Amino acid sequence: MKRSVRNLINLNYYEKPFHPEIGSNLRGLLFENITAQISHYMSKQIELLIKNYEPRCRMVEVVNRPDMDRNGYSVSVSFYVVNTPDPIQVETFLERLR
């Protein structure tokens, strides 16, 4: 389940064969200036992405912390798997590659 959520976060539009609608433009947002507005918008996009394309997850929260020194965002996603009492947390670091 963790891998599925992490793959969704890293997936861009048109990268999944036969399903061009699945994905988000998070990679494009990484080239914007690091501001509170971009951080909030990225958090909302991650929530919407998981809510729409991962029906096994029940979202708790998305915490997005900008890291100016490493030029990226530290993202922590907390969710429940349906019919499981324990929450799961996925942590990843989003940074631009070019």
C-alpha positions in Angstrom: 0.0 0.0 0.0 2.9 2.4 0.8 4.4 1.8 -2.6 1.1 2.4 -4.3 0.7 5.8 -2.6 4.4 6.7 -3.3 4.0 5.7 -7.0 0.9 7.9 -7.3 2.7 10.9 -5.9 5.6 10.5 -8.3 3.4 9.8 -11.3 3.0 12.5 -13.9 0.2 12.8 -16.4 0.5 10.6 -19.5 3.1 8.3 -17.8 0.7 5.4 -17.1 -0.1 3.4 -20.2 -3.8 3.5 -21.3 -4.7 5.8 -18.4 -3.4 9.3 -19.2 -5.7 10.9 -16.7 -4.0 9.4 -13.7 -1.2 11.5 -12.2 -0.6 15.1 -11.1 1.7 18.0 -12.0 3.8 17.9 -8.8 7.0 17.6 -10.8 6.2 20.8 -12.6 5.5 22.6 -9.3 9.0 21.7 -8.1 10.4 24.3 -10.5 8.4 27.1 -8.9 9.8 29.2 -6.1 9.4 27.7 -2.7 6.6 29.6 -1.0 3.8 28.8 1.5 1.2 29.0 -1.3 3.0 26.4 -3.5 3.4 24.1 -0.5 -0.3 24.3 0.4 -1.3 23.7 -3.3 1.0 20.7 -3.4 -0.6 19.3 -0.3 -4.1 19.7 -1.7 -3.0 18.1 -5.0 -1.7 15.1 -3.2 -4.9 14.7 -1.1 -7.0 15.0 -4.3 -4.8 12.5 -6.1 -5.0 9.8 -3.4 -8.7 10.4 -2.9 -9.5 10.0 -6.6 -7.2 7.2 -7.6 -6.6 5.0 -4.5 -10.0 3.8 -3.2 -8.3 1.6 -0.6 -7.1 4.6 1.4 -8.9 6.8 3.8 -6.9 10.1 4.1 -5.9 11.5 7.5 -3.5 14.3 6.6 -0.7 15.5 4.3 2.1 17.4 5.8 4.3 19.2 3.4 7.4 21.0 4.7 9.6 23.1 2.4 13.4 22.4 2.8 15.2 25.5 1.4 18.7 23.9 2.0 18.0 20.8 0.0 15.8 22.7 -2.5 12.7 20.5 -2.2 9.8 19.4 -0.1 9.6 16.8 2.6 6.1 15.2 2.3 4.5 13.0 4.9 1.1 11.3 4.1 -0.9 9.6 6.8 -3.9 7.4 5.9 -5.9 4.3 7.0 -6.3 1.3 4.8 -9.9 0.3 4.6 -10.8 -2.4 7.2 -7.5 -1.9 9.1 -7.4 -0.1 12.5 -3.7 1.1 12.3 -2.7 4.3 10.4 0.0 4.1 7.9 2.5 6.9 7.2 4.5 7.4 4.0 7.4 9.8 3.9 9.1 11.0 0.8 11.3 13.9 -0.4 10.3 15.7 -3.6 13.0 17.4 -5.4 13.7 18.5 -9.0 16.1 16.5 -11.0 17.3 19.1 -13.6 
